[in-house]
C-alpha cells in the first residue's frame, strides 16, 4: 500500500552548534509544503551535547523522530533512518544544509514527477554552482572519475544529497553493506547495475563548514580501498 510523503533523514554527529537552529529552519520550511513529511534525526554516536539537545527536540514538531546509535557511521545512520521511516520516499541530507533548503522540495518533485528511483543532488551537474575548496573539488573529481571508470557509470557525483523510492530500492539495499559514507556510493552503483533510473539534479553548494570534518588524506585512502574492494565484489557477483 502506497504511503505518499517524505521521510527526511538527518544523521547527527557532534552537531550541537548548529543542530537546533537548522532543525527549526527545516521545520518552518517543510510546514509550508503541500506534502506529508517527517524528519528522522539519527544520533550517530555523538560525543558533544547533541544527544542532550535531541532528547528535548521532538517538542518542535510532532513530525520529528529521534534515533540514538552508540557508534559513528553515516551508513549506519542512513540504514536506521530507512528502517524507521514512515513514507515511501526517503531523503538523506546533511544537517549543515550544504545545498540550502529548496533542494528538499526540488528533490521530492523530481522523484515524484519523473519515475526515477534515485535523485542525487550533484555538485558536478553542469548547472550546479560548486563553492567547495579547490583541494576538495580535486579529490572529489578523482574519486568520481575512478568510480565511473571501474563501474562504467555515467553518474558524475555520488556524494551529494540522495532521495529515493524505498519500493524501487528493495532489490538494491541488500547489496549496500558499508557502515560509512561509502554506503551512498553502493546505493548508486547497484541501482544503475540493476537497471533503475538514477538522475542528477543541480545544486548550489556553499561549503557551510569552516572546519571540515573530512581528513582528505585519510578519507581518500579509505575510499580508494573501498572502491577497489567493491569492484572485486562486483566482478564476483557478475561471474
C-alpha positions as CSV (number, residue, x, y, z in Angstrom):
1,X,0.0,0.0,0.0
2,X,1.4,3.4,-1.0
3,X,2.2,5.9,1.7
4,X,3.0,9.1,-0.1
5,X,5.2,11.7,1.7
6,X,8.8,12.4,2.5
7,X,11.0,11.0,5.3
8,X,13.9,13.3,5.7
9,X,16.9,11.6,7.3
10,X,19.4,13.8,9.1
11,X,22.4,11.9,10.5
12,X,23.8,13.8,13.5
13,X,27.4,13.5,14.7
14,X,28.7,16.2,17.0
15,X,26.4,18.9,15.6
16,X,25.5,20.7,18.8
17,X,26.4,24.2,17.5
18,X,24.0,24.1,14.5
19,X,21.5,21.4,15.4
20,X,18.7,23.3,16.9
21,X,18.8,26.3,14.6
22,X,19.0,24.3,11.4
23,X,16.2,22.0,12.6
24,X,13.9,24.9,13.3
25,X,14.7,26.3,9.9
26,X,13.9,22.9,8.3
27,X,10.6,22.5,10.2
28,X,9.5,26.0,9.2
29,X,10.3,25.3,5.6
30,X,8.5,21.9,5.5
31,X,5.5,23.3,7.2
32,X,5.0,25.4,4.0
33,X,5.0,22.4,1.7
34,X,1.9,20.6,0.4
35,X,3.1,17.1,1.0
36,X,3.3,15.0,4.1
37,X,6.7,14.8,5.8
38,X,8.7,13.7,8.8
39,X,12.2,14.3,10.0
40,X,14.3,11.4,11.3
41,X,17.3,12.5,13.4
42,X,19.8,9.8,13.8
43,X,22.3,10.5,16.6
44,X,25.5,8.8,15.3
45,X,27.4,8.3,18.5
46,X,27.9,12.0,19.2
47,X,30.4,12.9,22.0
48,X,29.3,16.5,22.4
49,X,25.9,17.7,23.7
50,X,24.0,16.7,20.6
51,X,22.3,13.8,22.4
52,X,21.0,16.1,25.1
53,X,19.6,18.5,22.6
54,X,17.9,15.7,20.7
55,X,16.3,14.4,23.9
56,X,14.3,17.6,24.0
57,X,13.9,18.3,20.3
58,X,10.7,16.4,19.5
59,X,8.7,19.3,21.1
60,X,9.4,21.4,18.0
61,X,7.1,19.3,15.9
62,X,5.0,16.1,16.1
63,X,6.7,15.1,12.8
64,X,10.1,14.5,14.3
65,X,11.6,11.2,15.3
66,X,14.9,10.7,17.2
67,X,17.0,7.6,17.0
68,X,20.2,7.1,19.1
69,X,23.0,4.9,17.8
70,X,26.0,4.2,20.0
71,X,28.6,4.4,17.3
72,X,29.7,6.6,14.4
73,X,28.9,5.7,10.8
74,X,27.0,7.5,8.1
75,X,25.9,4.2,6.5
76,X,24.6,3.1,9.9
77,X,22.6,6.3,10.3
78,X,21.0,6.0,6.8
79,X,20.1,2.4,7.4
80,X,18.5,3.2,10.8
81,X,16.6,6.1,9.2
82,X,15.3,4.0,6.4
83,X,14.2,1.3,8.8
84,X,12.3,3.8,10.9
85,X,10.8,5.8,8.1
86,X,7.0,6.0,7.5
87,X,6.9,7.2,3.9
88,X,7.7,5.6,0.5
89,X,10.1,8.4,-0.4
90,X,13.2,8.9,1.9
91,X,15.9,11.5,1.6
92,X,19.4,11.6,3.2
93,X,20.7,15.1,3.7
94,X,23.3,16.8,5.9
95,X,22.2,18.8,8.9
96,X,24.5,21.7,7.9
97,X,22.3,22.2,4.8
98,X,25.1,22.5,2.3
99,X,22.6,22.9,-0.6
100,X,20.1,25.1,1.2
101,X,16.5,24.2,1.8
102,X,15.0,24.4,-1.7
103,X,16.8,21.2,-2.6
104,X,14.4,19.3,-0.4
105,X,11.3,20.2,-2.4
106,X,13.2,20.1,-5.7
107,X,14.4,16.6,-5.0
108,X,10.9,15.4,-3.9
109,X,9.3,16.8,-7.0
110,X,12.0,15.3,-9.2
111,X,11.4,11.8,-7.9
112,X,7.6,12.2,-7.9
113,X,7.3,13.5,-11.4
114,X,10.0,11.6,-13.4
115,X,9.6,8.0,-12.5
116,X,13.1,7.7,-11.1
117,X,14.5,5.5,-8.3
118,X,17.2,7.9,-7.0
119,X,17.8,11.6,-7.5
120,X,21.3,12.9,-6.5
121,X,21.9,16.5,-5.5
122,X,25.0,16.7,-7.7
123,X,27.8,19.2,-7.4
124,X,29.1,18.0,-10.8
125,X,25.8,18.8,-12.7
126,X,26.5,21.3,-15.5
127,X,24.0,23.8,-13.9
128,X,25.4,23.4,-10.4
129,X,27.4,26.1,-8.6
130,X,30.1,24.4,-6.5
131,X,31.9,26.7,-4.0
132,X,33.9,23.9,-2.4
133,X,37.6,24.5,-1.6
134,X,39.9,23.6,-4.6
135,X,41.5,20.7,-2.8
136,X,38.2,19.1,-2.0
137,X,37.0,19.6,-5.6
138,X,40.1,17.9,-6.9
139,X,39.8,14.9,-4.6
140,X,36.1,14.5,-5.5
141,X,36.8,14.6,-9.2
142,X,39.5,11.9,-9.0
143,X,37.2,9.7,-6.9
144,X,34.3,10.1,-9.2
145,X,36.5,9.5,-12.3
146,X,37.7,6.2,-10.7
147,X,34.1,5.3,-9.9
148,X,32.9,5.9,-13.4
149,X,35.8,4.1,-14.9
150,X,35.6,1.0,-12.7
151,X,31.8,0.6,-12.9
152,X,31.1,2.1,-16.3
153,X,28.8,4.7,-14.7
154,X,27.6,7.9,-16.3
155,X,26.8,9.4,-12.8
156,X,29.3,12.2,-12.0
157,X,28.7,12.7,-8.3
158,X,27.6,10.1,-5.7
159,X,28.4,12.2,-2.6
160,X,25.6,14.7,-2.6
161,X,22.1,14.5,-1.1
162,X,20.2,11.3,-2.0
163,X,16.4,11.0,-2.4
164,X,15.0,7.6,-3.3
165,X,11.9,5.5,-3.6
166,X,12.2,2.7,-1.0
167,X,9.9,0.4,-3.0
168,X,12.3,0.7,-6.0
169,X,15.3,0.2,-3.9
170,X,14.1,-3.0,-2.2
171,X,16.3,-5.1,-4.6
172,X,19.3,-2.8,-4.2
173,X,19.7,-2.4,-0.4
174,X,20.8,-5.9,0.3
175,X,24.0,-5.1,-1.7
176,X,24.7,-2.0,0.4
177,X,26.7,-3.2,3.3
178,X,29.0,-0.3,4.2
179,X,28.5,1.5,7.5
180,X,30.3,4.7,6.4
181,X,29.8,7.3,3.6
182,X,30.6,4.6,1.0
183,X,27.0,3.3,1.6
184,X,25.7,6.1,-0.7
185,X,28.1,5.0,-3.4
186,X,26.9,1.5,-3.1
187,X,23.3,2.6,-3.5
188,X,24.1,4.4,-6.7
189,X,26.3,1.6,-8.2
190,X,23.7,-1.2,-7.7
191,X,20.7,0.9,-8.6
192,X,22.4,1.6,-12.0
193,X,23.5,-2.0,-12.4
194,X,20.0,-3.4,-11.6
195,X,18.5,-1.1,-14.3
196,X,16.9,1.5,-12.1
197,X,16.7,5.1,-13.3
198,X,19.1,7.4,-11.5
199,X,19.2,11.2,-12.1
200,X,21.4,14.1,-11.0
201,X,19.8,17.4,-10.2
202,X,21.7,20.8,-9.9
203,X,22.6,22.3,-6.6
204,X,24.2,25.4,-5.2
205,X,26.9,24.2,-2.8
206,X,28.1,26.8,-0.3
207,X,30.5,24.7,1.8
208,X,29.0,25.9,5.0
209,X,31.5,24.4,7.4
210,X,34.6,26.5,8.2
211,X,36.2,23.5,9.9
212,X,35.5,20.4,7.7
213,X,35.2,17.0,9.4
214,X,36.9,15.4,6.4
215,X,40.5,14.3,6.6
216,X,41.5,14.5,2.9
217,X,44.5,12.1,3.0
218,X,43.0,9.5,5.4
219,X,39.5,9.6,3.9
220,X,40.7,9.5,0.3
221,X,42.9,6.4,1.1
222,X,39.9,4.6,2.7
223,X,37.6,5.4,-0.1
224,X,40.1,4.3,-2.8
225,X,40.5,1.0,-0.9
226,X,36.7,0.7,-0.7
227,X,36.3,1.3,-4.5
228,X,38.8,-1.4,-5.3
229,X,37.2,-3.9,-2.9
230,X,33.7,-3.1,-4.2
231,X,34.9,-3.6,-7.8
232,X,36.2,-7.1,-6.9
233,X,32.9,-7.9,-5.1
234,X,31.0,-6.6,-8.2
235,X,33.0,-8.8,-10.6
236,X,32.4,-11.8,-8.4
237,X,28.7,-11.2,-8.5
238,X,28.8,-10.9,-12.3
239,X,30.7,-14.2,-12.6
